[in-house]
Amino acid sequence: MDCLFCKMVKGEIPCTKVYEDDKVLAFEDINPAAPVHVLIIPKEHYDNVGDDVPQEVLGYLLQTVKKIAEIKEIDKSGYRVSINTGSDGGQTVNHLHLHVNGGAPLYCGSLVI
């Protein structure tokens, strides 16, 4: 498989890690849309959120959001979590991933995320 994020999980492509455990990898987005822009991916490959992802995987990804917010110190000020799905939804890498954005006010229309 020629998946960019799978290669990051395997250590074949470097990334700026924010958090990692046996189930997920979280790293800085290379093209940030906000002062804080971290991607959280499952280590197991799923194309997107509609790819029969087990409930426990989705739950674990969402639980990881809190850890990332604390690590990046945006847990008190607020943040946005999003999942882009398919090309019309803005997904550019076909590996399920969550965006965690924060570090500035994120009003609809004032910052494209």
C-alpha positions as CSV (number, residue, x, y, z in Angstrom):
1,M,0.0,0.0,0.0
2,D,1.3,3.4,-0.9
3,C,-0.3,5.4,1.9
4,L,1.5,8.5,3.2
5,F,0.2,8.1,6.7
6,C,0.9,4.4,6.9
7,K,4.5,5.2,6.0
8,M,4.6,7.7,8.8
9,V,3.3,5.0,11.2
10,K,6.1,2.7,10.0
11,G,8.7,5.4,10.5
12,E,9.5,5.5,6.7
13,I,8.5,9.1,6.5
14,P,9.3,11.6,9.3
15,C,6.7,13.6,11.1
16,T,6.7,16.0,14.1
17,K,5.1,13.7,16.6
18,V,2.9,15.2,19.3
19,Y,1.7,11.8,20.8
20,E,1.9,8.2,20.0
21,D,0.8,4.9,21.6
22,D,0.1,1.4,20.3
23,K,-3.2,2.5,18.6
24,V,-2.7,6.1,17.3
25,L,-0.2,8.5,16.0
26,A,-0.7,12.3,16.4
27,F,1.5,14.8,14.5
28,E,1.7,18.4,13.4
29,D,0.0,19.2,10.1
30,I,2.6,20.2,7.5
31,N,0.3,22.9,6.2
32,P,-1.4,24.2,9.3
33,A,-4.7,26.1,9.1
34,A,-4.5,27.4,12.7
35,P,-1.7,28.1,15.2
36,V,-2.4,24.5,16.5
37,H,-3.1,22.0,13.9
38,V,-2.6,18.3,14.8
39,L,-3.7,15.2,12.9
40,I,-4.6,12.1,14.8
41,I,-4.6,8.8,12.8
42,P,-5.3,5.2,13.8
43,K,-2.2,3.0,13.1
44,E,-4.5,0.6,11.3
45,H,-5.4,1.8,7.9
46,Y,-9.0,2.9,7.1
47,D,-9.6,5.0,4.0
48,N,-12.1,7.3,5.8
49,V,-14.8,7.5,8.5
50,G,-17.2,5.6,6.2
51,D,-14.8,2.6,5.8
52,D,-16.5,0.3,8.4
53,V,-14.3,1.6,11.1
54,P,-14.9,-0.3,14.4
55,Q,-16.7,1.7,17.1
56,E,-13.8,1.2,19.5
57,V,-11.3,2.7,17.0
58,L,-13.5,5.8,16.5
59,G,-14.0,6.1,20.3
60,Y,-10.3,5.8,20.9
61,L,-9.5,8.5,18.3
62,L,-12.0,10.8,20.0
63,Q,-10.5,10.1,23.5
64,T,-7.1,11.0,22.1
65,V,-8.4,14.5,21.3
66,K,-8.4,15.4,25.0
67,K,-4.8,14.3,25.4
68,I,-3.7,16.4,22.4
69,A,-5.6,19.5,23.6
70,E,-3.8,19.2,27.0
71,I,-0.4,18.6,25.4
72,K,-0.9,21.6,23.1
73,E,-2.4,23.7,26.0
74,I,-5.6,24.5,24.2
75,D,-7.8,22.5,26.5
76,K,-9.0,25.6,28.4
77,S,-9.4,28.0,25.5
78,G,-11.2,25.7,23.1
79,Y,-10.5,23.9,19.9
80,R,-12.2,22.4,16.8
81,V,-12.2,18.7,15.9
82,S,-13.0,17.7,12.3
83,I,-12.9,14.7,10.0
84,N,-12.8,15.3,6.3
85,T,-14.2,12.5,4.2
86,G,-13.7,12.1,0.4
87,S,-12.5,14.7,-2.1
88,D,-15.7,16.9,-1.8
89,G,-15.2,16.8,2.0
90,G,-11.6,18.1,1.7
91,Q,-9.9,14.8,2.4
92,T,-6.4,14.9,0.7
93,V,-4.9,11.7,2.2
94,N,-7.0,8.6,2.1
95,H,-6.3,7.4,5.6
96,L,-8.8,8.3,8.4
97,H,-7.6,11.2,10.4
98,L,-8.9,13.8,12.8
99,H,-7.9,17.5,12.7
100,V,-7.5,19.2,16.0
101,N,-7.3,23.0,15.5
102,G,-6.9,25.8,18.1
103,G,-4.7,28.5,19.4
104,A,-6.8,31.3,18.0
105,P,-10.5,32.1,17.7
106,L,-12.0,29.7,15.0
107,Y,-15.1,31.5,13.7
108,C,-16.9,30.1,10.7
109,G,-15.7,32.0,7.7
110,S,-12.8,33.8,9.3
111,L,-10.4,30.8,9.1
112,V,-10.7,28.1,6.5
113,I,-10.2,24.7,8.1
